[in-house]
Amino acid sequence: MENQITPLTFPEKNTASIFSDLKAGHVGIRTTKYDEILQWYTENLDFRIIHKWTVGDIKLAFIAPPNDDDFIIEIICYDSAEKSSTEEKSGYNHLSFSVDNLDQTIEYLTKKNITINRSFSVPAIGLRVAFIADPFGNTIEFCDELK
């Protein structure tokens, strides 16, 4: 069989869904080499550093492609000598979605018996966040703006 070019076709949007306000936020990548990963993305792919901050012994940064303000990568670097085995691994950490109302999202997820693993405010970036895990161990973050 020959390779066939098949364009993507999307089914009709589900505007009635409780999650119709979901917008892709960012993808989190863990690293143990904070400065090196920022340098690599900025020098080789022309990514822009949007914001850098520290929480305890965790260094974080938001970076974005050179001409796209709609996609962000969050760099997460644990800088402690006492790292857990999952914190030491580099690579994918979480997928983030922004929502209009985090409290409503948490309430809905709780009604679906989905555990909220943690929820907190991050004033350094003006967000409130909540984390869940899918049945396969992937972390998903939901966030809305601090008011």
N, C-alpha and C positions, 0 to 999 in steps of 0.2 A: 504494500500500500504506500502510495506517495504521501509525502508531507503535504498537508492541506492547510492553507491559511484560513483560520476561523476567527473572525473578530469576536470580541467579548460582547455579549448581549445581557443586559441586566433585566431581571424580572421587575414588575411594577413595584414601586416603593410602598412600604407598609406604614403609612402616616398614622394609622390607628394604634400602633405599637407603643407601649409605655416607654420603649427605648428609641422612639423616633427622633429624640433630641441628641442621640449619641453622635459625637464628632470625634474623629481620630485626633488624639492629643499628641502622644509621643511614644517612642519605644525606648526602654531603658537598657543600657548595656553596662555590665559590670566590668571593672578592670582593676588591676593592681598597679597600673602604670599611668596615672592621671595625666601628668604633663606630656608624656610620650603619645598617648592616644589623641589628646587635643592637638598636639603639633602635627601628627600624621593627617588627621582630617582637615586641618586648616591648610597645610602645605600641599597636600596631594589632591584633595577634592575641593579646595577653596571654601570649605564650610566656614561659617561665621560663628564666633562665640557670642551667644545671646546673653547668658548670665552665668556667673560662677558664685557658689556659696558653700559654706561648710556647716554641717550639723554634727556636733560632737566630733568624733574622729572620722566622719564620712565627708569626703570632698565630692561635690556635685557640680555639674555644668549642663546647660542646655546649649546645643549647637544646631545650626540649621544650614541647609544647602545654600549656595551662593545667591540664588534668585527665587527662593521659595520660603514664604513665611508660614506655610500651612503644614509643614512636616518638621518635627523636632526630634533629635536624639538626646536622651538624658544620659550623661556619663556619670557613673557611680563608682567611687573608689573608696574602699575601706582601708584606712591608713593605720589600723591598730595592729599591734604585735600579737594580739589574742583574737584572731579571726576564726570564725566557724568555717567548716569545710565548704558550705555553700557560698560564703562571702568571699572565699579565696578564688573561686572559679571565675574565669573571664567569659564574657559573652552575654547572650540574651538574659535579661532580668525580668522585665515586665512589659506589658502592652497597656497603654493608658488611653482612656476615653474621657472627653469632657462632657458634662451633662449640665442641664439648666438648673436642676435642683437635686443636690446630693442627698438630702434627707429623704426625699421621695424615692430616689433610687435605692437607698439602703432599706427603706421600709418594704419596697416591692421585693427586693432580693431576699430579705428575711422571711417574708410570707411564702417565698418559693423554697424555704429551708436551705438557703445558701448562706453559709457562714461568712460573716464579715470578720476577716482575720485581724484587721487593725484599721483605725480611722483616726486622723489627726489633722491639725492645721499646720501649714508651712508658710508662715508670714514672709519669709525671705523671697518667695515667689508669688505670694498673694493667693494661695490655693488652700482648699480643704480637700483631703483625699481619703479614700476608703479602698481597701484591698480585699479581693477574694481570690480563690484558686478554682480553676475548672477541675473536673474529675481526673484530668491527666497531669495535674501538678503545675500547670502554667498559671502564673500570677497575672491578674488583671486589676488595673487601677481605674477608679472612677474619680473625677475631680470636678469641683466647681469653684468659682471665685469667692474669696473671703469677702464678707460684707461687713 
